[in-house]
């Protein structure tokens, strides 16, 4: 199972556990063209910051490998909705003060390596260790220098 599939499975597990313990679950959904909220659509603010949807055990919804399918009510208007699991960035319960957050993958690999230097200074053999963090630059060609 790949990383994305594992994270999506974990989102689903956390969702149902919070639902079971707390009685309702909030889901933060980030915008994509695949998010369907019936005729409602998303406001400019929701497109930029996402939308929070509320689920409880009394609702009729289904979570499969692709996402959540549900009829959600906005104001007094029921809307057929589909929330792709990849667009769910947070699952939380305010009653339990618990949350699970998954930040979107940027596609960029960040590799932080600790570098240390050891210096022996002066009388008494005092050792000075300097731990610094250095960010390794992303190489889109996978570290190949072209020499073969």
Helices and strands as residue ranges (DSSP letters): H 3-22, E 24-29, E 36-37, H 44-49, E 51-56, E 61-63, E 67-74, E 77-84, G 85-87, E 88-93, E 98-101, E 111-121, E 126-136
